[in-house]
Structure formats: structure tokens, C-alpha cells
Amino acid sequence: MLEEFLLQDFAIIMTVAGIALVLFRFINQPPVLGYLVAGILVGPFTLPLIGIGSPIHSHETIKTLAELGLSILLFAIGLEFGWRRIRRLGLPILLMGAIEISFMIALGYQLGRLLGWTGIEAIFLGAAVCISSSAIILKMLRDTGALFSTHGRLIVGLLVVQDFAAVILLSILSGVPSAEASHFSDLWPLLGKLLLFLMSVLILGGVLAPRLIGRVGRFHSPEMLLVVGLALCFGLALVADRLGLSAAAGAFIIGAVLGDADYSEDLVRNMAPVRDVFSALFFVSIGMLIDISQAGGFILPALLVTCVFIFGKTFIDTVATLLAGHIGNTPVRVGFGMPQMGEFSLAMVKEGSDHGAVGTFMYPVMAISVALTALVYPIIFRSADGFTRLLSGMSPLFIKRYVFLASNWMESTRAAFNLAGAVGDQIRDSARVLIANAGVVVVLIAVGTFALSYAQPLSDTFGVNESFTGLAVTIIVVAFSVPPSVFIWRALGRMIDAVADVLLGSSSFFGVAWDLTLRAILRDALLFALVALLAIFSLPFLSGLLSLGSFVAPLPILIFVAIIVGAWRLVFQLHRSMEDAFRFAFLDAAEEETPTNEDNSTG
């Protein structure tokens, strides 16, 4: 009976969603609104109001499929962006995005508290109102021919930053277990775990996943490419879920890694139908949770949220663009181009409700806000130039001068602190090597800790003692940590010498001997600090080893030494691959790339 009802429910949902999609396309409204309306119609609240039973029976199964749909949707978004495109946004765009997101989260939080919501519900509201709709805004930019303009490129860059931040926020907020977890301090461990997971996937995934997709792509089989891509998607989603993170975050990160691989365009094309089906199911499932019989009580909160979102987005994006050094019509055009609430806002509310962190009343509030912003956004978008002329005519001269000075502040500050010449290049290159190799060691320790948590199942699978499994993990972690340790020491020496040249100059007041001593002290102090940090980070790994029992014996030590000597060259080669992956993901400077219509699309 469950299979019969599931097939019937799926057929009803897809039929109603298809009809709603056609109608909303015809009236030039976003598809997500059509899916929400379809969900409201087939949900458990609407038809019973007129004496008709709900046509959907397998609500829990539909909910599970919707969660899978969110993972597939974010995997597809990661594929379309690619980590390289995210890195090439540039520091000004990242700063603009950070200013905007921080301001909107704080504003939404304060609004939630004023409405009498709990602390964690206010946090979810702040996260929901900081994200704009990439799909709707990109469509508006294309339709008006502004996609390749200066403000269009800035808007696209901000959308990329927001979508990436939305995945991070989804992952953090999905780890909040209940409404009682309303303290900000409870979120910091989740954030640290997410950042560590991000580093691990970008390094290890950057080494292995693109090579796998490249080999599979050579068969020129769309079916094989799609299946392997989905296997990586759900595999990383499972790992993220086991770590207490959002499964969708794992799917998005591995998607961003594969977005830079060969045959990524083929994978995006093959994923499109699967993405569209499951994303439709996801948004229909959100609509099914809205009780329209209580909509009258949500109108006022929805109007307040909508007004705060529109004015907050317009104001902070205009100010952030000014601080980034843009003048004229550009700041206002960017500000007036962003106030469209997005699909991620609904996804965050659903995550909170699924984990019992927020009440279901937030569904209709956010759904109404999304609909209202969709209705007024085209008017706001086209009002930018008129508002600029009005503001320019009313502004006193001293305000215009202040705006001009503020717009040049960031550029002047960056130039003032920029180290030029060979010494600056040496410091930057050494710092990149140092950070990259330290990151490799951190990831190795983290992966080792994760592996130790499965020591017992691995021992049972291979029929070996649990202590031997711990020894094997230790050998692998230490072996792969030797090459980065060597490079850390060398890079540290070069960086200290360059810093000493800057601080001490060409001559030393105390003489050459004291100069060399001071350099050695600086090098040793920094090395000690770095080793201390790595030691503190490795405590979970060491405690996990100790919990497996005593395994330190002459024979294991000899085996350990023999493996290190025999695999020395292989270890260094693999280390180089991991270091290159880390440098590509976080450090290496890339050429500025202008986001285009083809490069930035979230569907």
C-alpha cells in the first residue's frame, strides 16, 4: 500500500506542479511561487477546508525525497559555480558580501526579537533575510540587458557570495538540535567543524574527484557520468551528515570541486533534468506545510519582514558598493537590484522546522514575503536611475564630497599596506607555502581522527585487532605529515629572513651576531607557536589512539620505519598534489574573471 500511495502522491505532485509552473510562466512570475501554490493546494490543510480530504498520503516519504532534492539542488549549484569562480570574485566583492550578510543577519535578528520570537527563531530569520534570489535577479539582469554592465557584474558577484554563504548557514543552522539551543556559543563548534570539513573536501577531493570524473568522462557516456556524479554527491552528503553537518553542505562543496574538473559542463547538462524534478518536489513540499486558514494572522509579520528586507538590502548594498570604491549611479543600481527574497530563505526555515528549532508559523510568513518581493521587485529594479537623480538633486555639496572620499578609502588603505618588491614577494610566497602545508597537516589529522572513530567496524571487517587498525592509521597520518613538515620549516626560515630584512634593515645596531641571533629567535618562536597549535588540534587524534590500547612495541616501530623509507618518494608526490590543491583552493592569486551569463546561473 505504501508503494501504491507513493506512486499516486508523486503523480499528483508532479501534475499540479507542472500546471502551476505553466501558469506562473505565462504571467511572468518566478517558478518557485508556482511550486509553493501547488504545495498549498495538495497539502493537508487546504482541501479539508471545503470538505475534501488531502490527496497526499505519504507525507513522510515526500519529506525524505524533498531532503534529497535539496542536496541535488545544491550539488548542481556547486557544479555551475565551481570553486575557481568563487575564488576569482576578488577581495572587494567578498568584503561587500560580508558587510551585507552581517548587517542583514543582525537586522533580521533584531526584528525577530521585536516580534516576540525566540532567540533561535530570530537567528533563523536573520539568516533567511540575508539571501537574495539568484534565479529571479539574474533573469531580470538578462531581460534588461544589464548583465554585463558594471552594476550587473557586481550584483552577480554578490549573488555568488550569498549562495555560498547560504550553504554555510544551512549547514550551521541544521546542526541546531532544538529551540532551546538559542545561544550563539552553541554555533561556534559547528562553524569550526564545517570549515574543517570544507578544507578536507577541497584538498582531498581536489586531488581525487576531478581525476575520477576525467577518467569517466573519456567514455563519453552521459549515463556513466551522471551516476558517478550522483555517487560523489550523496557520498559526501553522507559524510557531512555523519559529522553532524548538513548533508546539503557536503553535496554543494563536492559540486564546487567538480565544477572545475574536465567534463564539468557535460555533468551540468546531464544533471539539469534531475535537478529540476527534485527542486520542484522540494519547494512543493514547503508549500504543503503552509496552513492558509491561519494566513490572516501572518499578514502583519510578513509585511514587516518584507519592508525590513527591502529597505535593509537596498541601503546596505548601496553603502557597501560605495565603500568598495564605486561612485555615480552604480551604488544605487546595485542596491536597487538586490531586494528579492530567495529560495534559500524558504530552505532555511524548512531546515529549522525539521529539526524542531523554529515553529511552523515561519513558513507562511516567509512564503508571503517571497511572493510580495517578487511582485514589487521589477518596480524597484527599474527605479534606480530615477532615485539617483532625485537624491543627487537634493543632496548638499558636503555630502557629495564625503561620499566621494569614502568611496576611495578602501583602495587607499589597500595600497598603503601593500608590500612591494622582492622582499614582499618572498614574504607572500613563503606565507603561502607555510599556510598550505599547515593546512595539509590539519586535514590529515582531521581525516585520521574521523578514521579512528570507525576503528572497530574496520577491524571487524578485515579481521584484525583494533590496536593494529590504530597503528595503521597512525603510520599513514605521520607518513603524510613528514613532507609538509619539511616544507613548513624551509618556508618559515625564508619568511623570517624576509621579515627580519624589513624590520632590521640592511644593518643591525647590535652587530651581525646579534642580528643572526634575533632571526633565530624569531624563527624558533614562530615554529614553536605553529607546533603548539598543531599539537592542540591533534589532541582528539591522540586521545583516540590511546583509547585503542597499547600498541607501541619494537616490531610496529620497525614496520613503521620500513614503510616510511620505502614509500618516501610516493608520499612526497602525493603531498605535492595535496599542497597544490590547498594553494589552488585558498591561496594562489588568480586572474580577474568577469562573471558572465554562462558562468553564473543557479537556475
C-alpha positions in Angstrom: 0.0 0.0 0.0 2.9 2.4 0.8 4.3 1.9 -2.7 0.9 2.4 -4.3 0.3 5.6 -2.3 3.8 6.9 -3.1 3.3 6.5 -6.8 -0.1 8.2 -6.6 1.3 11.0 -4.4 4.3 11.6 -6.8 2.0 11.7 -9.8 -0.4 14.2 -8.1 2.5 16.4 -7.0 4.2 16.5 -10.5 0.9 17.1 -12.3 -0.1 20.0 -10.1 3.4 21.4 -10.1 3.5 21.2 -13.9 0.2 23.1 -14.2 1.3 25.7 -11.7 4.6 26.2 -13.5 3.0 26.8 -16.9 0.5 29.3 -15.4 3.2 31.2 -13.5 5.4 31.3 -16.5 2.5 32.7 -18.5 2.0 35.5 -16.1 5.8 36.1 -15.9 6.2 35.1 -12.2 9.0 33.0 -10.7 8.6 29.2 -10.8 9.2 28.9 -7.1 5.9 30.7 -6.4 4.1 28.3 -8.6 5.6 25.4 -6.7 4.5 26.9 -3.4 0.9 27.4 -4.7 0.9 23.7 -5.9 2.1 22.6 -2.5 -0.6 24.6 -0.7 -3.3 23.1 -2.9 -2.3 19.4 -2.4 -1.2 19.9 1.2 -3.1 18.6 4.3 -4.6 22.0 5.2 -6.3 23.5 2.1 -8.8 20.9 0.6 -10.1 19.8 4.0 -11.4 23.4 4.5 -14.0 22.7 1.8 -14.7 19.1 3.0 -12.3 17.3 0.7 -9.6 15.0 2.1 -6.0 15.6 1.3 -4.9 13.8 -1.9 -1.4 13.1 -0.4 -0.9 10.2 1.9 2.9 9.5 2.2 3.9 12.8 3.8 7.0 11.5 5.5 8.2 9.8 2.3 7.7 13.0 0.4 9.6 14.9 3.1 12.5 12.5 2.7 12.5 12.9 -1.1 12.5 16.7 -0.6 15.6 16.5 1.5 17.3 14.5 -1.2 16.1 17.2 -3.6 17.8 19.9 -1.6 21.1 18.0 -1.7 20.8 17.6 -5.5 19.9 21.2 -6.0 22.9 22.4 -4.1 25.2 19.9 -5.8 24.0 21.4 -9.2 24.6 24.9 -7.9 28.1 24.0 -6.9 28.7 22.5 -10.3 27.6 25.6 -12.1 29.8 27.9 -9.9 32.9 25.9 -9.4 35.5 26.7 -6.7 37.7 28.6 -9.2 34.9 31.0 -10.0 34.2 31.6 -6.3 37.9 32.4 -5.7 38.1 34.8 -8.6 35.4 37.1 -7.1 38.1 39.3 -5.6 38.5 40.9 -2.3 36.2 43.9 -2.9 33.2 41.6 -3.7 34.0 39.4 -0.7 34.1 42.5 1.6 30.8 43.8 0.1 29.2 40.4 0.6 30.5 40.2 4.2 29.2 43.6 5.1 25.8 42.9 3.5 25.3 39.5 5.1 26.4 40.6 8.6 24.2 43.7 8.5 21.1 41.7 7.3 21.6 38.9 9.8 21.8 41.5 12.7 18.8 43.4 11.3 16.7 40.2 10.9 17.6 39.1 14.4 16.5 42.3 16.0 13.2 42.2 14.0 12.6 38.7 15.2 13.1 39.7 18.8 10.8 42.7 18.4 8.2 40.3 17.1 8.5 38.3 20.3 10.2 35.3 18.7 12.7 33.1 20.5 16.4 33.7 20.1 17.0 30.8 17.7 13.9 31.8 15.6 15.3 35.3 15.4 18.7 33.8 14.2 16.9 31.8 11.5 15.0 35.0 10.4 18.3 36.9 10.2 19.8 34.1 8.1 16.7 33.9 5.8 16.6 37.7 5.1 20.3 38.0 4.2 19.9 35.9 1.0 18.5 37.2 -2.3 17.1 35.1 -5.2 19.8 34.4 -7.7 17.4 32.9 -10.3 15.0 35.9 -10.3 17.7 38.6 -10.2 19.7 37.0 -12.9 16.6 36.8 -15.1 15.9 40.5 -14.5 19.5 41.4 -15.5 19.3 39.3 -18.7 15.9 40.8 -19.6 17.1 44.4 -19.2 20.5 43.8 -20.8 22.3 44.9 -17.7 24.1 41.6 -17.1 27.5 42.8 -18.5 27.3 46.3 -17.0 29.4 47.3 -14.0 26.5 47.1 -11.6 25.4 43.8 -13.2 28.8 42.2 -12.6 28.8 43.4 -9.0 25.3 42.0 -8.4 26.3 38.7 -9.9 29.4 38.6 -7.7 27.3 39.4 -4.6 24.8 36.6 -5.6 27.7 34.1 -5.7 28.9 35.2 -2.3 25.4 34.9 -0.9 24.7 31.5 -2.3 28.0 30.2 -0.9 27.2 31.8 2.5 23.7 30.3 2.4 25.1 26.8 2.2 27.3 27.6 5.2 24.4 29.0 7.1 22.2 26.0 6.2 24.9 23.6 7.5 25.4 25.5 10.7 21.7 26.0 11.4 20.8 22.4 10.6 23.1 21.4 13.5 20.9 23.3 16.0 19.0 20.4 17.7 16.1 22.2 19.2 14.5 25.6 20.1 16.4 25.5 23.4 19.7 25.9 21.7 19.4 29.6 21.4 22.9 30.7 22.4 25.4 31.9 19.9 28.2 30.0 21.6 26.5 26.7 20.6 27.0 27.6 16.9 30.8 28.1 17.1 31.7 24.3 17.3 29.5 23.7 14.2 31.2 26.5 12.3 34.7 25.1 13.1 33.6 21.6 12.1 32.2 23.0 8.8 35.4 24.9 8.0 37.5 21.8 8.7 35.2 19.7 6.5 35.5 22.4 3.8 39.3 22.2 3.8 39.3 18.5 3.8 37.0 18.1 0.8 38.7 20.9 -1.2 42.2 19.3 -0.6 41.5 15.5 -0.8 38.5 15.9 -3.1 40.5 18.3 -5.3 43.2 15.6 -5.7 40.9 12.6 -6.3 37.4 13.7 -7.6 38.4 15.6 -10.7 40.7 12.8 -11.8 37.9 10.3 -11.4 35.4 12.4 -13.4 38.1 13.0 -16.0 38.5 9.2 -16.5 34.8 8.6 -16.5 34.2 11.4 -19.0 36.6 9.8 -21.5 34.0 7.1 -22.1 31.6 9.8 -23.4 28.7 8.1 -21.6 26.1 10.6 -20.2 24.7 7.8 -18.1 28.0 6.8 -16.5 28.9 10.5 -15.9 25.6 11.2 -14.2 25.7 8.1 -12.0 29.3 8.7 -10.8 28.5 12.4 -10.2 25.5 11.4 -8.0 27.6 8.9 -6.2 30.0 11.6 -5.2 27.2 13.9 -4.4 25.5 11.5 -1.9 28.7 10.1 -0.7 29.9 13.5 0.6 26.4 14.3 1.8 26.5 11.1 3.9 29.9 12.0 5.3 28.7 15.5 6.2 25.6 14.0 7.8 27.7 11.6 9.9 29.8 14.6 11.1 26.7 16.4 12.3 26.6 18.8 9.5 24.1 19.5 6.7 24.1 16.8 4.0 23.4 19.6 1.5 26.7 21.3 2.5 28.6 18.2 1.6 26.8 18.0 -1.7 27.5 21.6 -2.5 31.2 21.5 -1.7 31.9 18.4 -3.8 29.9 20.0 -6.6 32.1 23.1 -6.4 35.2 20.9 -6.6 33.8 19.0 -9.7 32.8 22.4 -11.3 36.5 22.9 -12.1 37.1 19.4 -13.5 37.2 18.3 -17.1 33.7 17.4 -18.5 32.1 19.5 -15.8 29.9 21.2 -18.5 28.7 17.7 -19.6 27.9 16.9 -16.0 26.0 20.1 -15.5 23.9 19.4 -18.6 23.2 15.8 -17.5 22.2 16.9 -14.0 19.7 19.6 -15.2 16.6 17.3 -15.5 17.3 15.6 -12.2 17.9 18.9 -10.5 14.6 20.4 -11.9 12.5 17.4 -10.8 13.8 17.3 -7.3 13.9 21.0 -6.8 10.2 21.2 -7.8 9.5 18.4 -5.3 11.4 20.4 -2.6 9.5 23.6 -3.0 6.2 21.8 -3.3 6.9 20.1 0.0 7.4 23.6 1.6 4.0 24.7 0.3 2.4 21.6 1.7 3.4 22.8 5.2 1.5 26.2 4.9 -1.9 26.4 6.6 -3.8 29.1 4.7 -6.6 29.0 7.3 -4.2 30.9 9.6 -2.8 33.2 7.0 -4.7 36.2 8.4 -2.6 36.1 11.5 0.6 36.2 9.5 0.0 39.1 7.2 1.3 41.8 9.6 4.6 39.9 10.4 5.1 39.1 6.7 4.6 42.8 5.8 7.2 43.8 8.4 9.7 41.2 7.2 9.1 42.3 3.6 9.6 46.0 4.4 12.7 45.4 6.5 14.2 43.2 3.8 13.6 45.7 1.0 14.9 48.7 2.8 17.7 46.9 4.5 19.0 45.3 1.3 18.7 48.5 -0.7 20.5 50.5 2.0 23.4 48.2 2.9 24.2 47.1 -0.7 24.3 50.8 -1.7 26.7 51.6 1.1 28.8 48.5 0.6 29.3 49.4 -3.1 30.3 53.0 -2.1 32.9 51.6 0.3 34.2 49.3 -2.5 35.2 52.5 -4.4 32.3 52.8 -6.9 30.6 56.1 -7.5 27.9 57.6 -9.7 24.8 55.5 -10.5 26.5 52.2 -9.7 25.9 52.0 -5.9 22.2 52.8 -6.2 21.7 50.4 -9.1 23.4 47.6 -7.1 21.2 48.4 -4.0 18.0 48.5 -6.0 19.0 45.3 -7.8 19.2 43.1 -4.7 15.9 43.2 -2.8 14.3 39.9 -4.0 14.0 37.3 -1.3 15.3 33.9 -2.4 14.6 30.2 -2.4 17.3 29.7 0.2 15.2 31.7 2.7 12.5 29.1 2.4 15.0 26.3 2.6 16.4 27.6 5.9 13.0 27.9 7.5 12.3 24.3 6.5 15.6 23.1 7.9 14.8 24.8 11.2 11.3 23.3 11.4 12.5 19.8 10.5 15.0 20.0 13.4 12.4 21.5 15.8 14.3 24.7 16.2 11.6 27.0 14.9 7.8 27.0 14.8 5.8 26.2 11.7 4.4 29.7 11.7 7.6 30.9 9.9 6.5 29.0 6.7 3.6 31.3 5.8 5.5 34.4 6.9 8.4 33.7 4.6 6.3 32.4 1.8 4.2 35.7 1.8 7.4 37.7 1.9 8.8 35.9 -1.0 5.6 36.5 -3.0 5.5 40.2 -2.1 9.1 40.9 -3.0 8.6 39.1 -6.3 5.7 41.4 -7.1 7.4 44.7 -6.3 11.0 43.8 -7.3 10.6 44.7 -11.0 9.4 48.2 -10.0 12.2 48.7 -7.5 14.8 47.5 -10.1 13.7 50.0 -12.7 13.5 52.9 -10.2 17.3 53.1 -9.5 18.2 55.8 -12.0 15.2 58.0 -11.1 16.0 57.7 -7.4 19.7 58.6 -8.2 18.7 61.8 -9.9 16.3 62.7 -7.1 19.0 62.0 -4.5 21.6 63.9 -6.4 19.4 66.9 -6.7 18.5 67.0 -3.0 22.0 66.2 -1.5 24.1 69.1 -0.2 27.6 69.6 -1.6 29.4 68.4 1.6 27.6 65.1 1.5 28.7 64.5 -2.1 32.3 65.2 -1.1 32.0 62.8 1.8 30.7 60.1 -0.4 33.5 60.6 -2.9 36.1 60.4 -0.1 34.5 57.3 1.4 34.5 55.5 -2.0 38.3 55.9 -2.2 39.0 54.8 1.3 39.4 51.0 0.7 41.6 51.5 -2.3 43.9 53.9 -0.5 44.1 51.6 2.6 45.0 48.6 0.5 47.7 50.5 -1.4 49.2 51.8 1.9 49.7 48.3 3.4 50.9 46.6 0.2 54.4 45.2 0.4 56.2 45.8 -2.9 59.4 44.5 -4.3 61.3 41.2 -3.9 61.0 41.2 -0.1 57.2 41.4 -0.3 57.1 38.7 -2.9 59.3 36.5 -0.7 57.1 37.0 2.3 53.9 36.3 0.4 55.3 33.2 -1.3 56.7 31.8 2.0 53.4 32.5 3.7 51.5 30.7 1.0 53.8 27.6 1.3 53.6 27.8 5.1 49.8 28.1 5.3 49.2 25.5 2.6 51.4 22.8 4.2 50.0 23.6 7.7 46.5 23.2 6.1 47.6 19.8 4.7 48.7 18.6 8.2 45.5 19.8 9.8 43.4 17.9 7.2 45.5 14.8 7.7 44.9 14.9 11.4 41.2 15.5 10.9 40.9 12.6 8.5 42.8 10.4 10.9 40.5 11.4 13.8 37.5 10.6 11.6 39.0 7.2 10.6 39.7 6.3 14.3 36.0 6.8 15.1 35.4 3.8 12.7 38.3 1.7 14.1 36.1 -1.0 15.5 34.0 -1.6 12.3 37.1 -1.6 10.2 38.8 -4.1 12.5 35.8 -6.4 12.3 35.6 -6.1 8.5 39.2 -7.0 7.9 39.5 -9.4 10.9 42.4 -7.6 12.6 43.0 -6.3 16.1 41.6 -2.8 16.8 45.1 -1.7 18.0 46.6 -2.7 14.7 44.0 -0.5 12.9 45.0 2.4 15.1 48.6 1.7 14.3 47.9 1.7 10.6 46.1 5.0 10.8 48.9 6.5 12.8 51.5 5.3 10.2 49.5 6.9 7.4 49.0 10.2 9.1 52.6 10.5 10.3 54.0 9.4 6.9 52.0 12.0 5.0 52.8 14.7 7.6 56.5 14.4 7.1 56.8 16.2 3.7 54.7 19.2 4.7 56.7 19.5 8.0 59.9 19.8 5.9 58.4 22.4 3.7 57.0 24.3 6.7 60.5 24.5 8.2 62.0 25.7 5.0 59.3 28.3 4.3 59.5 29.5 7.9 63.2 30.2 7.5 62.7 32.1 4.3 59.8 34.2 5.7 61.7 35.0 8.9 64.7 36.2 6.9 62.5 38.4 4.8 60.6 39.8 7.8 64.0 40.5 9.5 65.1 42.4 6.4 62.0 44.6 6.7 62.3 45.1 10.5 66.0 45.4 10.9 67.1 46.9 7.6 70.4 46.2 5.9 72.4 46.8 9.1 71.9 46.0 12.7 72.6 48.3 15.6 73.9 45.5 17.7 76.1 43.9 15.0 75.9 40.9 12.8 76.0 38.3 15.6 73.0 39.8 17.4 71.2 40.1 14.1 71.6 36.4 13.4 70.5 35.6 16.9 67.4 37.7 16.7 66.5 36.0 13.4 66.9 32.6 15.0 64.8 33.6 18.0 62.0 34.8 15.7 62.1 31.6 13.7 62.1 29.4 16.7 59.3 31.3 18.4 57.1 31.1 15.3 57.9 27.5 14.8 57.0 26.7 18.5 53.7 28.6 18.1 52.8 26.6 15.0 53.8 23.3 16.5 51.7 24.1 19.6 48.7 24.9 17.5 49.0 21.6 15.6 49.6 19.7 18.8 46.4 21.2 20.3 44.5 20.4 17.2 45.8 16.8 17.2 44.6 16.1 20.8 41.4 14.3 19.6 43.5 12.1 17.4 46.0 11.3 20.2 43.2 10.6 22.6 41.5 8.3 20.1 44.8 6.3 19.7 45.2 6.0 23.5 41.6 4.7 23.8 42.6 1.8 21.4 45.1 0.3 23.9 48.8 -0.1 23.9 50.4 -0.9 20.6 53.9 0.6 21.0 56.3 -2.3 20.5 59.6 -2.8 18.7 58.0 -4.7 15.8 55.4 -2.0 15.0 58.2 0.6 15.2 60.3 -1.3 12.7 57.4 -1.7 10.4 56.7 2.0 10.7 60.3 2.9 9.8 60.3 0.4 6.9 57.1 1.8 5.4 58.4 5.4 5.8 61.6 4.6 4.0 60.0 2.5 1.3 57.2 4.9 0.5 59.2 8.1 0.8 59.0 9.2 -2.8 55.3 8.3 -3.1 54.5 10.2 0.0 56.2 13.3 -1.3 54.5 13.1 -4.6 51.1 12.8 -3.0 51.9 15.6 -0.6 52.7 17.8 -3.6 49.3 17.1 -5.0 47.6 17.9 -1.7 49.6 21.1 -1.3 48.7 22.2 -4.9 45.1 21.5 -4.1 45.2 23.7 -1.0 47.0 26.5 -2.7 44.5 26.5 -5.6 41.6 26.4 -3.2 42.6 29.2 -0.8 45.9 31.0 -1.7 47.0 31.3 -5.3 46.3 34.5 -6.9 44.1 34.1 -10.0 43.4 36.4 -12.9 40.3 38.5 -12.5 37.5 36.9 -14.3 34.3 38.8 -15.2 31.3 36.8 -14.3 29.1 36.2 -17.3 25.7 34.9 -18.0 27.1 31.5 -18.9 29.4 31.4 -15.8 26.8 32.3 -13.2 23.5 30.7 -13.2 21.7 29.0 -10.3 18.7 28.0 -12.4 
